[in-house]
Amino acid sequence: MRVKSNLKAILNEREMSIRELEAKSGLKFETLRRLYNDETKQYQRDTIGRICEVLDVEISQLLILVEDDGE
């Protein structure tokens, strides 16, 4: 099992761009882009907390457990 970012699905559902989330959250675009593309290896608590706060989602909605694809 591995942790996967669900940010892409959340933003797509809300028709929100990474740039819009950047403006609302005050987080760096590159940080959000990596999370959006599920390229983040380590998750900063403050970053995850801020995204959850801005999007009004639970951590369990933003970060999900998936079967390891063998990478």
URPE-V292306 format. One record per pair of residues at least 6 apart in sequence whose ideal C-beta (glycine too) atoms are under 6 Angstrom apart, sorted by the first residue. I is the first residue (numbers start at 1). J is the second residue. If there is no record, write none. Layout:
i->I j->J
i->I j->J
This chain:
i->1 j->65
i->2 j->68
i->3 j->63
i->4 j->38
i->4 j->64
i->4 j->66
i->5 j->35
i->5 j->38
i->6 j->62
i->6 j->64
i->7 j->35
i->7 j->36
i->8 j->36
i->18 j->32
i->18 j->33
i->18 j->36
i->21 j->32
i->22 j->29
i->22 j->32
i->24 j->54
i->25 j->50
i->25 j->54
i->34 j->40
i->52 j->59
i->52 j->62
